[in-house]
Amino acid sequence: MKDRKRLYLILFIVAAVSFFFFRFFNLDKRILFDWDQETLSFQLKKILVEHRPILIGHRATDVTGFYFGPYFEYLFVPFYFFSRLHPIGLLPFIIVINAVLFMVSFYVIKKLFNRDISLVFLIFWALNPLLIVYDITVWAPILIPVGIMLTWFILWRLYNKPSYLNFLSLGMVLGFFSQIHSLFFFSDLFAAVFIIVAFVLIKNFKQQIFPKLMTLGGAFIIFLAPLVVFDLRHQFLNSKLFLGYFANRVQGTPHVYDSLQVFSNFVKPLIFSNNLFLGGLFYLAIMVILIYLVKTKKKFYKIFYLTSLIVWVITALVYFRYTRRPSEYYFLYLYPIIVIALLDFFYKLKKQLLIILCFIFFVFNFKDLTAVTNSYPRGLSYKDKTIKILKENMNGRPYNLAYGIPWYLETGYSYLLDYYGMKPTGKPTDPMVIIRMPAKKGDIMVNKVGISIPKELRK
């Protein structure tokens, strides 16, 4: 018994240290400050400085996308309040969200399965280089894993006690996280399929099901309130954008090959290759494992894995019709299903295999793990330092600004210029400052970025 407790303690320490080390080490120099983060910062300035509450939040993918509710943006209000609108407020937000993800995941997986699977699940999350990048990037998908864990937990409670309170809780979780990112729509689907299957298979689940579903739906709809107000004021603009967004993405030639390649890239940390053929085989292998688990499991777990299997198949059907090349993070919602299915399968064969799997996973991902802790030249720290140097040299004098970097790297500087009161004049007669990459001889260097300041303006 003592040896078993010692092993649990060691696994917990390994999971916690690896999780927090790879996310928090050198974090201040790894935080991105690009388009998403800059847009968020301007929204928060509107809320905190201009005292203008917002009804809409970020948009789905691009300028043609629909708007989500403003809940993601409001989560940052206390962080930007205490940082006095400096984007360094993003850093404690990342720390808090990752701590919540670790604790919630440990508790939920332990509750649904057992402590062994919970700890190994965390190790597989902690040592995934791709997930590390996602977990320290301030954008809407950072909250999706927490939402998935909470959904699973409430579905488990719902299975054991289909009460009004649990239906209400599920509606609130689904309603909130559905206003964070469209990826969570697959979790909405997961919950809907689970409820339908439970309704078919469990007798007591049918009792008062319709008023309970109305309770769930009412809780879900409450979170649409800001968007409804916005639509009423703007001739149902967001509703039209919402319908057009999905209609446009199923018109044309589906990118089946691209979708499978991106899926292969996403599962590379698990199969140690992004080969398209291996990615396809892995997809089929997980499907076979899910079918096996459906046949061998009972009660809650049978419904859980049947629901996972249905979502797994629907995912393929969706991307067989998707006419755009997806990004790797589009498959983020599948990772918990993949890992749980693999761990439960191997645990049933022989639980000692889980330790071997952890070791193999670490060894094959070691090179990428060392790379993700490196400083990032597009990060907040270096952009902030660049504008500080510019401010010191300008000393309040008028100037113009040009960028000698790709357009997608320019984002982030505008907010920092605004924050430090360093807006360029735009007058052609004023001296020209250039921020460029790669730097040229004579530039002031900030990591890989060069600042070209006329000699007469240098401090």
HELIX and SHEET records of a PDB file:
HELIX    1   1 LYS A    2  PHE A   24  1                                  23    
HELIX    2   2 LEU A   27  LYS A   29  5                                   3    
HELIX    3   3 TRP A   35  LEU A   48  1                                  14    
HELIX    4   4 TYR A   71  LEU A   75  1                                   5    
HELIX    5   5 VAL A   77  PHE A   82  1                                   6    
HELIX    6   6 PRO A   87  GLY A   89  5                                   3    
HELIX    7   7 LEU A   90  LEU A  112  1                                  23    
HELIX    8   8 ARG A  115  ALA A  126  1                                  12    
HELIX    9   9 PRO A  129  ASP A  135  1                                   7    
HELIX   10  10 ALA A  140  LEU A  143  5                                   4    
HELIX   11  11 ILE A  144  ASN A  160  1                                  17    
HELIX   12  12 TYR A  164  SER A  178  1                                  15    
HELIX   13  13 SER A  182  PHE A  184  5                                   3    
HELIX   14  14 PHE A  185  LEU A  201  1                                  17    
HELIX   15  15 ASN A  204  LYS A  206  5                                   3    
HELIX   16  16 ILE A  209  ILE A  222  1                                  14    
HELIX   17  17 ALA A  225  ARG A  233  1                                   9    
HELIX   18  18 LEU A  237  ASN A  248  1                                  12    
HELIX   19  19 VAL A  256  PHE A  266  1                                  11    
HELIX   20  20 LYS A  268  ILE A  271  1                                   4    
HELIX   21  21 LEU A  276  THR A  296  1                                  21    
HELIX   22  22 LYS A  299  ARG A  321  1                                  23    
HELIX   23  23 GLU A  328  LEU A  334  5                                   7    
HELIX   24  24 TYR A  335  LEU A  349  1                                  15    
HELIX   25  25 LEU A  353  ALA A  371  1                                  19    
HELIX   26  26 LEU A  380  MET A  394  1                                  15    
HELIX   27  27 TRP A  407  LEU A  409  5                                   3    
HELIX   28  28 TYR A  413  TYR A  419  1                                   7    
HELIX   29  29 LYS A  455  LEU A  457  5                                   3    
SHEET    1   A 4 ASN A 400  GLY A 404  0                                        
SHEET    2   A 4 MET A 432  ARG A 436  1                                        
SHEET    3   A 4 VAL A 449  SER A 452 -1                                        
SHEET    4   A 4 ILE A 444  VAL A 446 -1                                        
END                                                                             
